[in-house]
Amino acid sequence: MSVDRRGWSYVVLCLLTCFATPVAAMAPIEHWQTDNGARVYFVPAPELPMVDVQVVFDAGSARDADRAGLAQFTHHLLDQGAGGLSGDEIAARLEGVGARLSGQSLRDMAVLSLRSLVDRKYLDPALAVFTQVLTHPDFNRVDVERERERLLVGLQYAQQRPGEVAEKAFYAGLYGDHPYATPSEGTAESLKAIDRDALRAFHTQYYVARNAVIAIVGALDRAQAEALAAQLTRGLPAGERALELPPVPDLSAAAERHIPHPSTQTHILVGQPGMRRGDPDYFALYVGNYVLGGGGLVSRLSTEVREKRGLSYSVYSYFLPMARRGPFQMGLQTRNDQAAEALKVLRATLTRYVAEGPTAAELEAAKKNITGGQALRIDSNRKILEYLAVIGFYDLPLDYLETFNAKVEALTLEQVNDAFKRRLQPAHMLTVQVGSE
Amino acid sequence: MVLPAAAPAADPSAEQPAAATRTHEFMLDNGMKLIVKEDHRAPVVVSQVWYKVGSSYEHGGITGISHVLEHMMFKGTKKHGPGEFSRIIAENGGRENAFTGRDYTAYFQSLEKGRLPVAFELESDRMRNLQLQQAEFAKEVKVVMEERRMRTEDNASALTYEQFNAVAFLSSPYRIPIIGWMGDLQGLTLDELHAWYRKWYAPNNATLVVAGDVDPGEVRALAERYFGPLEPDTVTPPKPRPEIEQRGVRRITVKAPAEVPYLIMGYKVPVLATAARDWEPYALEVLAGILDGGDSARLARELVRGSQIAASASAGYSLYDRQESLLMLDGAPANDHDVAALEQALRAQVAQLRDAPVTVPELERVKAQVLADRIYQEDSVFYQAMQIGQLETLGLGWERMEEYLPRIQAVTAAQVQEVAKRYLNEDRLTIAVLDPQPMDAKVRAGAAALGGGHVR
C-alpha cells in the first residue's frame, strides 16, 4: 500500500482488517495528513499516562550539498532559541513540566522527539514550546557562534576516537560523489564557513509540512492526536517534499585505506553499498545477514573471529537500509599486531558465505529467531514510535509489521543465496583500517 | 517448595501508576529469592538472575575476575556445550546478555512470554553446573583483553576515569576497575575462576527477577521446578572494606594521546546503604539534579551557555551503591579556555551550593522531572526488572524503589545546602586531568605496547 502524499486530509488508509492475525498487543496504525500535508502515524497506547511524539524531516546531511555539516548545525540550533524564547527559557519550560526533548541528525533524517505526561497541565506547555522549536527557530548570532565552537570541539573529540575516524573514512570511500559521502558533522573548514543565512535558508527549505512525518504513540484518542499534529505543524509552510536523492553507484573495484592512529587496536571496516528501504531483496538480505554477522554471538563472523580465535570483542555485519542504498558493513577491532589475521578471517568468512549461502539449518535458526522475536520488537511505546517513524518516512506499507513474519517465513535457501550473490561482490569491497602499524 | 515471603507490594486499589504493575516476592527453600513484576502491556517476559558478586568483591591480583567469569558462563555445562546457551535462546526468538558491575553480576533473557521455561532451564543449569575448560578460557580471556583495549586503553576519557577512581579510593574496593587491570587479566588462571564460581554462584546468593506479562503463581511454580532442586551453599558475605578518611585534596594528571582536555572531580559522599541520616542521599540526588538535570540545570545554563567556559559539563550521583561513593563532576573546556578555568568554574558552582539555598523553581523543576521519569520508566519492562535486581542485590530491598518519589518530593532547599556544606569540601575532593599528548601514531605505538604488556 502506498501513502498518498498530496490530496488526502484526515483519511485513515489502514483499516482494521490489517490486523486479521493478532501478532502482539499493539493497536492498529492510524494514518492521515494534516491540512498542510504533514503525514501523521498514530498508535493509541492508553496504559501509561504519557505520550511520545517524533517529528522527522527529510533534512539529514544528505541535503548538505556543498556545505558539509549544514543539516546537523541547523538541527543543533533549533532548541537554542525559538519564537523569541531563549535556549534557557526553552529548556526551563520543558523541564519544568517533566518533558524530555531529544533529537538526532542522520544522513536521511532530522529527528526531534518529545516525551511528555499526557495531563494537559504538563502536555500543553510542553507542546507550545516544542511547536516553536520546530517552526520558529531564531538562529540568534550569539547562539550560532557558541554552538559552532562546541561542534568544533566535538570534531576534535571524534578525531581521538579510532572507531569514529574509521566510520568517517568508510562513508567517504563508499560513496565518492554521492551526498551520503558528506561527513554529517562537517569539517572544521566547512563549519566555519556556515553563516546564519545558510542555517535559515536550510530550515526554510526543508523544515516544511510536506517534508515531515509525525509519529505519535500514547494515551490520546484519535481526535486528540489529530489536534496535536495540527498544532505542531500549523506554523509550518506546506513547502515541497525534498527531491529524491540520486542512486548510489556500485564500487567498481576493491579499495583499501589505512589511517595511522595511536590506538592499541586496529579498527577494521569492510563493505560496499547495500540496500535501500523497500528494496525487493530486503527480506533475503536481512535474514541472510542474521546468519553471517547479525545474530549476536551465534553468527558465523562471531564464531570465526571471536569464539574460535578470540580476536575481537565485537564483530558484526549489517545492512543499513536508507532512502538510497545504505552501507553493507562488516566490522571488528583487534590488537594492532593481529589486524592482518583478523582481516583475513573476516574476508574468508564473507567469501565463503556469498559462494555457498547459509545451510538449511542456519536459515531455519535465523527464521526462528526473527519471527519468534516479533513481540519484543514492539513491547514498548518507544519501540512502536521508532517503527512508525520508519514506516512513515520511507513510505513502507502500514501492514509492514503484520506481514513481516510471513515474508521471513516464505524465504527459501535459493532466494537468500541468489540475493547475496547478486548484491555482494567480495572482490569489490572497500576496506578501511585505523590503527598503529 | 516456595513460600511467599511478602504480600503483594501494595494495596491493589491504591495509587498504582499503571494498569497492573504489581510486584510479588517469594523465597525458595534453598534461599533463592524470586521477585515477579507484572506488566501486561505486551506479551513478553524478561528474566534476570542477579548474583551478589562484582568487582568490589575482588582484590589485587585477580581484578576483573567477576567479569571474566560472566563471559565464561556462556561456555557450557555438562548438559549444554559451549555457545549452546546463546543458540537456544536465539532460536526461541530471544535476546540475551549479561553485565557485571561493582556490586553485582547479572544475566538476562527477553522472550515471548510463553518461553520463560527455556530461560529457566538454561539459567538454573549454569548456576551450579558450569564446565570451565582451559581451551575456552584461553580464548575468552583474550576477548576480554580486546574489550578492555576498546573500552579503556583507546579511550582517553575512560583511561582518565579509571585512574581517577583508583586514586579517589585507597582502601575501598571501589578503586578496582570492573574490567580489571590488564596485568591481572594476563595472570588470571582457570583455578582462580573455579574458586570464584564455587564461592559465589549458589541459589542462596542469587535473586531471580521476572517482569512482564506473566502470572506470579505460574512463575513461582516454574522457579520451584527449575531452581528449587539446586543445593544451597555456604556463602560468606564480603567483609566491609571501608574507605579510610580522606585528608586533603588528591590530584592526578593522566597523559594520553587526545585532542580535547578533560577534567573529572569527585567528592566523597554517603549512599543509601551507608548514610547516617537517611534523607541525605535524597538531598544529594536533588543536588545533582540542580547541577545537571537537563539543559536548564546550572551547568548547562551557566557554564555552557552563560560564561561559555565549558564545551560540555555534567554531574552525577547514584544513591544505590554498597559502599561510600562519589558525587562527580566532569567536563571539557571550550576551545578558548583551559582545564584550570573549567575547574575554577566548577568549584564556583559547588561553592554557590554551599553558600546559598537553591531556588524554588529549581527545586520544583527537579521534582517535576523525577515525577515524570517515574511514569516514563514504566515503558520499559527491562528497566523495571533492572531496578528491582539492583536494589535487592545491594541488600536494600526492592521496596525502596517505592520510597524514591516521596523522599525526593520531601527534600528542602535547606537540606540541599546542608549536604553541600557537609560533603562538598576540599578535603573530600579528588581531581583528575587528562593532559592530551600528540596523536602521532608512531610515538604511541611503543608506549602502548609497554602499557598493555603485549610486546611482540
Interface residues (C-beta under 8 A of the other chain):
Chain A: A24 A25 M26 A45 E47 L48 P49 M50 D79 G87 D88 I90 A91 A92 L94 E95 G96 V97 G98 A99 R100 R115 S116 L117 Y122 R146 E149 R150 L152 V153 G154 Q156 Y157 Q159 Q160 R161 P162 P260 H261 P262 S263 T264 Q265 G295 G296 L297 V298 T303 R306 E307 K308 R309 G310 L311 S312 Y313 S314 Q333 T334 R335 N336 D337 A365 K368 N369 I370 T371 G372 G373 Q374 A375 L376 I378 D379 S380 N381 R382 G435 S436 E437
Chain B: P17 A18 A19 R41 A42 P43 V44 F74 P82 G83 S86 R87 A90 E91 N92 G93 G94 R95 S110 L111 E112 K113 R115 A138 K139 E140 V141 K142 V143 V144 M145 E146 E147 R149 M150 E153 D154 N155 A156 P257 A258 E259 V260 G293 G294 D295 S296 A297 A300 R301 V304 R305 Q308 A311 S312 A332 A334 N335 D336 P361 E364 R365 A368 Q369 L371 A372 D373 I375 Y376 E378 D379 S380 V381 P436 M439 D440 A441 K442 V443 R444 A445 A448 A449 G451 G452 H454 R456
